[in-house]
Amino acid sequence: MIARRSLLALSAGLVMSAGLGLPSYAEDTFKVGLILPMTGPFASTGRQVEAGAKAYIAAHGDTVAGKKIELVVRDDAGTADQTRRIAQELIVNDKVNTLAGFGLTPLALSVAPVITQAKVPAVVMAAATSSITQASEYFIRTSGTLPQYSVPVARWAHENNIKKVVTLVTDYGPGIDAETWFTKEFKAKGGEVAEAVRIPLQNPDFAPFLQRVRDAKPDAVFVFLPSGVGSLFMKQFVDRGLAEAGIKLIGTGDITDDDILNGMGKPALGTITAHFYAAAHDSPENAEFVKAFKAANNNMRPNFMAIGGYDGMHAIYAALEATKGDTDGAALIKAMKGLAWTSPRGPISIDPQTRDIIQNIYMREVKDVNGELQNVEFATYKDVKDPVKAGQ
């Protein structure tokens, strides 16, 4: 809950702005407050989202509808209290026109009361719990939701004669979403979930949990882990002998994050995942994006966080164009609803009812491609909505 003093300060700042008697679109600069974990255990997420946002500006210019786009980047170190405080400061002191970023679900949810009170749009470029957009009418999302790409894994498992699975997820919102929706779909297809294992978010040691998986003797283990921790998991998966025991590794694309995939080595080969973006996605738009991204970031490979940042900036640009430079928060959100465009990931749109993204979900297998590990797509589920809000 926002402290009373903070709410008063926020309200005072808004009143002062209103008292100027100027229309909301009078200023020449449009400020985007980008709040990300730039330090701490999830710094790779912040680095990728920021690079994706900057890649969009580099490709499309820094002026739209007569407004000069200015990124104001702030580090919340992955701590929700800091996210909320920074959001308040950006709105009251820096007078940002929109917030964006949000590397983890608790960070996004912490600002819901702030953006609702201030009527400032917030573009979720990374966090993936389904409920986020329901926390405030000023949220839109350009990343994805865990149910959106957990259900296809369950369908693939059923179609490929996997009968018995253990689920292994990180114990917070996205992990619970992944577990819930994989299990729902897999059981509906006649599969058995032998055990549901949850791992602490902070400083996980996967070894004892993987031993529980091996002891259950499933055909496969379905895994969700936050982006950035897959390398340790892969090592311990092999060390605990799960691959030798014939247990197949399936999961969401977070575990084979393109940012760190090459460093995982042979243990990652053959892993089957579902996700909305891979650096190896075959399209002219993606080839251009990857080339420019690598050139601007010391050959760093873009991951799904980067594309969330890239497309988040597209939504902001397109909304500003639609409002002809009007920066009123309600007008911008209205303009973002129903947007549709071709992203480097493929065709995407913003659901006008839920403000969540509609996108293709790709099944991928980790393969060695010309000496590099890549998530190679082999099947597509088209125009997937978040199944929670779609009522599936």
HELIX and SHEET records of a PDB file:
HELIX    1   1 ARG A    4  GLY A   19  1                                  16    
HELIX    2   2 ALA A   43  HIS A   60  1                                  18    
HELIX    3   3 ALA A   80  VAL A   92  1                                  13    
HELIX    4   4 THR A  105  SER A  110  1                                   6    
HELIX    5   5 ALA A  112  ALA A  118  1                                   7    
HELIX    6   6 SER A  130  GLN A  134  5                                   5    
HELIX    7   7 LEU A  146  GLU A  159  1                                  14    
HELIX    8   8 GLY A  173  ALA A  188  1                                  16    
HELIX    9   9 ALA A  207  ALA A  216  1                                  10    
HELIX   10  10 GLY A  230  ASP A  239  1                                  10    
HELIX   11  11 GLY A  253  THR A  256  5                                   4    
HELIX   12  12 LEU A  261  MET A  264  1                                   4    
HELIX   13  13 LYS A  266  ALA A  268  5                                   3    
HELIX   14  14 PRO A  284  ALA A  296  1                                  13    
HELIX   15  15 PHE A  304  ALA A  322  1                                  19    
HELIX   16  16 GLY A  329  MET A  336  1                                   8    
HELIX   17  17 PRO A  387  ALA A  390  1                                   4    
SHEET    1   A 6 THR A  63  VAL A  64  0                                        
SHEET    2   A 6 LYS A  67  ASP A  75 -1                                        
SHEET    3   A 6 THR A  29  LEU A  36  1                                        
SHEET    4   A 6 THR A  98  GLY A 101  1                                        
SHEET    5   A 6 ALA A 122  VAL A 124  1                                        
SHEET    6   A 6 PHE A 139  ARG A 141  1                                        
SHEET    1   B 8 GLU A 192  ILE A 199  0                                        
SHEET    2   B 8 LYS A 164  THR A 170  1                                        
SHEET    3   B 8 ALA A 220  PHE A 224  1                                        
SHEET    4   B 8 LYS A 248  THR A 252  1                                        
SHEET    5   B 8 ILE A 272  HIS A 275  1                                        
SHEET    6   B 8 ILE A 357  VAL A 369 -1                                        
SHEET    7   B 8 GLY A 346  ILE A 350 -1                                        
SHEET    8   B 8 ALA A 340  SER A 343 -1                                        
SHEET    1   C 7 GLU A 192  ILE A 199  0                                        
SHEET    2   C 7 LYS A 164  THR A 170  1                                        
SHEET    3   C 7 ALA A 220  PHE A 224  1                                        
SHEET    4   C 7 LYS A 248  THR A 252  1                                        
SHEET    5   C 7 ILE A 272  HIS A 275  1                                        
SHEET    6   C 7 ILE A 357  VAL A 369 -1                                        
SHEET    7   C 7 GLU A 372  VAL A 384 -1                                        
END                                                                             
